[in-house]
Amino acid sequence: DGEYYALENRCPHAAVPLDGGRLEGTVLECPLHGGRLDVRDGSPTRFPIRLPVVTFPVRRVADGIEIDLSPA
């Protein structure tokens, strides 16, 4: 829907990179074990992920976006 979200590139369950995962809508699936999380707030949506992933605030600016790297 034209929204941007930023999260740490590390599964909170297995500590593997999430960048190879599949994104469906706002749900990202871990490429290692299939756990899922909501990219809007980092909350887990499917086992074995039980803890949220760290997210970062994103805002639109004139020619793009800015990401505040202080955890949300």
LOGU-850715 format. One record per atom (N, C-alpha, C): residue number from 1; residue in three letters; atom name; x, y, z. Coordinates in Angstrom, 3 decimals, always signed. Layout:
BEGIN
ATOM, n, res, atom, east, north, up
ATOM, NUM, Ala, CA, X, Y, Z
...
# end
This chain:
BEGIN
ATOM, n, res, atom, east, north, up
ATOM, 1, Asp, N, +0.806, -1.201, +0.000
ATOM, 1, Asp, CA, +0.000, +0.000, +0.000
ATOM, 1, Asp, C, +0.851, +1.267, +0.000
ATOM, 2, Gly, N, +2.089, +1.170, -0.447
ATOM, 2, Gly, CA, +2.951, +2.333, -0.510
ATOM, 2, Gly, C, +3.593, +2.723, +0.803
ATOM, 3, Glu, N, +3.498, +1.877, +1.820
ATOM, 3, Glu, CA, +4.123, +2.159, +3.111
ATOM, 3, Glu, C, +5.509, +1.521, +3.159
ATOM, 4, Tyr, N, +6.365, +2.091, +3.989
ATOM, 4, Tyr, CA, +7.713, +1.569, +4.168
ATOM, 4, Tyr, C, +7.906, +1.155, +5.618
ATOM, 5, Tyr, N, +8.630, +0.055, +5.801
ATOM, 5, Tyr, CA, +8.930, -0.444, +7.128
ATOM, 5, Tyr, C, +10.395, -0.865, +7.150
ATOM, 6, Ala, N, +11.032, -0.699, +8.291
ATOM, 6, Ala, CA, +12.433, -1.085, +8.429
ATOM, 6, Ala, C, +12.579, -1.953, +9.672
ATOM, 7, Leu, N, +13.309, -3.037, +9.523
ATOM, 7, Leu, CA, +13.540, -3.922, +10.643
ATOM, 7, Leu, C, +14.947, -4.493, +10.590
ATOM, 8, Glu, N, +15.393, -4.965, +11.731
ATOM, 8, Glu, CA, +16.717, -5.572, +11.809
ATOM, 8, Glu, C, +16.747, -6.813, +10.925
ATOM, 9, Asn, N, +17.838, -6.987, +10.197
ATOM, 9, Asn, CA, +17.978, -8.117, +9.276
ATOM, 9, Asn, C, +18.501, -9.342, +10.028
ATOM, 10, Arg, N, +17.746, -9.727, +11.064
ATOM, 10, Arg, CA, +18.141, -10.889, +11.855
ATOM, 10, Arg, C, +16.912, -11.507, +12.490
ATOM, 11, Cys, N, +16.718, -12.784, +12.233
ATOM, 11, Cys, CA, +15.593, -13.499, +12.830
ATOM, 11, Cys, C, +15.777, -13.540, +14.349
ATOM, 12, Pro, N, +14.753, -13.162, +15.119
ATOM, 12, Pro, CA, +14.882, -13.182, +16.567
ATOM, 12, Pro, C, +14.913, -14.605, +17.142
ATOM, 13, His, N, +14.624, -15.597, +16.330
ATOM, 13, His, CA, +14.651, -16.983, +16.790
ATOM, 13, His, C, +15.985, -17.649, +16.477
ATOM, 14, Ala, N, +16.444, -17.524, +15.237
ATOM, 14, Ala, CA, +17.630, -18.270, +14.801
ATOM, 14, Ala, C, +18.834, -17.389, +14.483
ATOM, 15, Ala, N, +18.684, -16.080, +14.590
ATOM, 15, Ala, CA, +19.769, -15.117, +14.338
ATOM, 15, Ala, C, +20.350, -15.231, +12.930
ATOM, 16, Val, N, +19.543, -15.631, +11.965
ATOM, 16, Val, CA, +19.966, -15.678, +10.567
ATOM, 16, Val, C, +19.402, -14.461, +9.836
ATOM, 17, Pro, N, +20.031, -14.050, +8.720
ATOM, 17, Pro, CA, +19.505, -12.913, +7.957
ATOM, 17, Pro, C, +18.094, -13.185, +7.428
ATOM, 18, Leu, N, +17.271, -12.155, +7.469
ATOM, 18, Leu, CA, +15.898, -12.257, +6.963
ATOM, 18, Leu, C, +15.765, -11.807, +5.518
ATOM, 19, Asp, N, +16.827, -11.216, +4.956
ATOM, 19, Asp, CA, +16.697, -10.626, +3.624
ATOM, 19, Asp, C, +16.404, -11.647, +2.525
ATOM, 20, Gly, N, +16.580, -12.923, +2.763
ATOM, 20, Gly, CA, +16.224, -13.938, +1.775
ATOM, 20, Gly, C, +14.826, -14.479, +1.969
ATOM, 21, Gly, N, +14.100, -13.922, +2.939
ATOM, 21, Gly, CA, +12.754, -14.401, +3.238
ATOM, 21, Gly, C, +11.722, -13.912, +2.246
ATOM, 22, Arg, N, +10.576, -14.566, +2.260
ATOM, 22, Arg, CA, +9.474, -14.207, +1.362
ATOM, 22, Arg, C, +8.518, -13.256, +2.069
ATOM, 23, Leu, N, +8.172, -12.173, +1.389
ATOM, 23, Leu, CA, +7.240, -11.183, +1.919
ATOM, 23, Leu, C, +5.902, -11.331, +1.225
ATOM, 24, Glu, N, +4.852, -11.530, +2.024
ATOM, 24, Glu, CA, +3.483, -11.592, +1.511
ATOM, 24, Glu, C, +2.673, -10.553, +2.260
ATOM, 25, Gly, N, +2.330, -9.473, +1.579
ATOM, 25, Gly, CA, +1.635, -8.372, +2.245
ATOM, 25, Gly, C, +2.568, -7.741, +3.257
ATOM, 26, Thr, N, +2.213, -7.831, +4.528
ATOM, 26, Thr, CA, +3.062, -7.273, +5.588
ATOM, 26, Thr, C, +3.682, -8.377, +6.440
ATOM, 27, Val, N, +3.628, -9.618, +5.976
ATOM, 27, Val, CA, +4.177, -10.743, +6.728
ATOM, 27, Val, C, +5.423, -11.268, +6.025
ATOM, 28, Leu, N, +6.523, -11.332, +6.784
ATOM, 28, Leu, CA, +7.804, -11.815, +6.278
ATOM, 28, Leu, C, +8.083, -13.185, +6.863
ATOM, 29, Glu, N, +8.441, -14.125, +5.985
ATOM, 29, Glu, CA, +8.753, -15.481, +6.415
ATOM, 29, Glu, C, +10.263, -15.670, +6.476
ATOM, 30, Cys, N, +10.757, -16.193, +7.596
ATOM, 30, Cys, CA, +12.180, -16.469, +7.750
ATOM, 30, Cys, C, +12.595, -17.539, +6.737
ATOM, 31, Pro, N, +13.694, -17.326, +6.006
ATOM, 31, Pro, CA, +14.099, -18.296, +4.999
ATOM, 31, Pro, C, +14.659, -19.596, +5.590
ATOM, 32, Leu, N, +14.991, -19.606, +6.877
ATOM, 32, Leu, CA, +15.573, -20.808, +7.473
ATOM, 32, Leu, C, +14.523, -21.790, +7.967
ATOM, 33, His, N, +13.581, -21.320, +8.758
ATOM, 33, His, CA, +12.668, -22.250, +9.416
ATOM, 33, His, C, +11.190, -21.951, +9.194
ATOM, 34, Gly, N, +10.867, -20.923, +8.422
ATOM, 34, Gly, CA, +9.475, -20.650, +8.084
ATOM, 34, Gly, C, +8.686, -19.884, +9.113
ATOM, 35, Gly, N, +9.305, -19.459, +10.213
ATOM, 35, Gly, CA, +8.606, -18.598, +11.158
ATOM, 35, Gly, C, +8.239, -17.297, +10.454
ATOM, 36, Arg, N, +7.205, -16.645, +10.930
ATOM, 36, Arg, CA, +6.755, -15.412, +10.274
ATOM, 36, Arg, C, +6.616, -14.286, +11.279
ATOM, 37, Leu, N, +6.772, -13.048, +10.734
ATOM, 37, Leu, CA, +6.587, -11.864, +11.561
ATOM, 37, Leu, C, +5.976, -10.752, +10.740
ATOM, 38, Asp, N, +5.311, -9.854, +11.444
ATOM, 38, Asp, CA, +4.653, -8.713, +10.811
ATOM, 38, Asp, C, +5.666, -7.573, +10.721
ATOM, 39, Val, N, +5.965, -7.106, +9.508
ATOM, 39, Val, CA, +6.979, -6.064, +9.328
ATOM, 39, Val, C, +6.530, -4.707, +9.854
ATOM, 40, Arg, N, +5.238, -4.522, +10.074
ATOM, 40, Arg, CA, +4.757, -3.231, +10.573
ATOM, 40, Arg, C, +5.206, -2.953, +11.998
ATOM, 41, Asp, N, +5.230, -3.978, +12.835
ATOM, 41, Asp, CA, +5.630, -3.775, +14.233
ATOM, 41, Asp, C, +6.620, -4.822, +14.743
ATOM, 42, Gly, N, +7.012, -5.757, +13.880
ATOM, 42, Gly, CA, +7.986, -6.775, +14.256
ATOM, 42, Gly, C, +7.425, -7.944, +15.035
ATOM, 43, Ser, N, +6.123, -7.970, +15.266
ATOM, 43, Ser, CA, +5.531, -9.021, +16.094
ATOM, 43, Ser, C, +5.526, -10.372, +15.384
ATOM, 44, Pro, N, +5.752, -11.457, +16.146
ATOM, 44, Pro, CA, +5.716, -12.788, +15.552
ATOM, 44, Pro, C, +4.290, -13.175, +15.190
ATOM, 45, Thr, N, +4.153, -13.891, +14.070
ATOM, 45, Thr, CA, +2.831, -14.353, +13.659
ATOM, 45, Thr, C, +2.780, -15.861, +13.465
ATOM, 46, Arg, N, +3.954, -16.525, +13.476
ATOM, 46, Arg, CA, +3.964, -17.988, +13.364
ATOM, 46, Arg, C, +5.205, -18.554, +14.037
ATOM, 47, Phe, N, +4.990, -19.619, +14.786
ATOM, 47, Phe, CA, +6.050, -20.359, +15.446
ATOM, 47, Phe, C, +7.070, -20.840, +14.412
ATOM, 48, Pro, N, +8.345, -20.904, +14.706
ATOM, 48, Pro, CA, +8.959, -20.849, +16.010
ATOM, 48, Pro, C, +9.390, -19.455, +16.473
ATOM, 49, Ile, N, +9.080, -18.410, +15.707
ATOM, 49, Ile, CA, +9.425, -17.067, +16.184
ATOM, 49, Ile, C, +8.482, -16.710, +17.326
ATOM, 50, Arg, N, +9.069, -16.371, +18.470
ATOM, 50, Arg, CA, +8.277, -16.030, +19.652
ATOM, 50, Arg, C, +8.502, -14.593, +20.115
ATOM, 51, Leu, N, +9.654, -14.036, +19.766
ATOM, 51, Leu, CA, +9.991, -12.669, +20.166
ATOM, 51, Leu, C, +9.891, -11.741, +18.963
ATOM, 52, Pro, N, +9.569, -10.475, +19.171
ATOM, 52, Pro, CA, +9.507, -9.538, +18.040
ATOM, 52, Pro, C, +10.903, -9.213, +17.521
ATOM, 53, Val, N, +10.961, -8.861, +16.261
ATOM, 53, Val, CA, +12.203, -8.380, +15.656
ATOM, 53, Val, C, +12.279, -6.868, +15.914
ATOM, 54, Val, N, +13.490, -6.341, +15.989
ATOM, 54, Val, CA, +13.683, -4.908, +16.207
ATOM, 54, Val, C, +13.237, -4.141, +14.963
ATOM, 55, Thr, N, +12.417, -3.114, +15.157
ATOM, 55, Thr, CA, +11.965, -2.275, +14.050
ATOM, 55, Thr, C, +12.513, -0.864, +14.224
ATOM, 56, Phe, N, +12.492, -0.105, +13.149
ATOM, 56, Phe, CA, +13.003, +1.258, +13.141
ATOM, 56, Phe, C, +11.975, +2.183, +12.510
ATOM, 57, Pro, N, +11.782, +3.384, +13.067
ATOM, 57, Pro, CA, +10.834, +4.337, +12.485
ATOM, 57, Pro, C, +11.277, +4.803, +11.089
ATOM, 58, Val, N, +10.312, +4.901, +10.201
ATOM, 58, Val, CA, +10.554, +5.346, +8.829
ATOM, 58, Val, C, +9.644, +6.536, +8.561
ATOM, 59, Arg, N, +10.195, +7.547, +7.880
ATOM, 59, Arg, CA, +9.341, +8.671, +7.487
ATOM, 59, Arg, C, +9.703, +9.110, +6.081
ATOM, 60, Arg, N, +8.691, +9.610, +5.401
ATOM, 60, Arg, CA, +8.892, +10.123, +4.044
ATOM, 60, Arg, C, +9.514, +11.508, +4.103
ATOM, 61, Val, N, +10.433, +11.760, +3.200
ATOM, 61, Val, CA, +11.021, +13.079, +3.018
ATOM, 61, Val, C, +10.894, +13.419, +1.536
ATOM, 62, Ala, N, +11.303, +14.599, +1.150
ATOM, 62, Ala, CA, +11.087, +15.102, -0.209
ATOM, 62, Ala, C, +11.405, +14.087, -1.311
ATOM, 63, Asp, N, +12.600, +13.535, -1.314
ATOM, 63, Asp, CA, +13.011, +12.651, -2.410
ATOM, 63, Asp, C, +13.155, +11.185, -2.006
ATOM, 64, Gly, N, +12.566, +10.784, -0.892
ATOM, 64, Gly, CA, +12.718, +9.402, -0.480
ATOM, 64, Gly, C, +12.210, +9.158, +0.927
ATOM, 65, Ile, N, +12.983, +8.391, +1.679
ATOM, 65, Ile, CA, +12.623, +8.070, +3.057
ATOM, 65, Ile, C, +13.830, +8.249, +3.963
ATOM, 66, Glu, N, +13.539, +8.407, +5.256
ATOM, 66, Glu, CA, +14.584, +8.436, +6.280
ATOM, 66, Glu, C, +14.263, +7.329, +7.276
ATOM, 67, Ile, N, +15.303, +6.646, +7.745
ATOM, 67, Ile, CA, +15.150, +5.600, +8.746
ATOM, 67, Ile, C, +15.919, +6.013, +9.986
ATOM, 68, Asp, N, +15.217, +6.058, +11.110
ATOM, 68, Asp, CA, +15.851, +6.365, +12.383
ATOM, 68, Asp, C, +16.407, +5.047, +12.927
ATOM, 69, Leu, N, +17.719, +4.936, +13.019
ATOM, 69, Leu, CA, +18.343, +3.677, +13.417
ATOM, 69, Leu, C, +18.336, +3.427, +14.926
ATOM, 70, Ser, N, +17.680, +4.300, +15.667
ATOM, 70, Ser, CA, +17.434, +4.006, +17.080
ATOM, 70, Ser, C, +16.258, +3.044, +17.116
ATOM, 71, Pro, N, +16.379, +1.897, +17.791
ATOM, 71, Pro, CA, +15.249, +0.947, +17.794
ATOM, 71, Pro, C, +13.954, +1.615, +18.263
ATOM, 72, Ala, N, +12.862, +1.225, +17.623
ATOM, 72, Ala, CA, +11.542, +1.774, +17.963
ATOM, 72, Ala, C, +11.078, +1.287, +19.305
# end
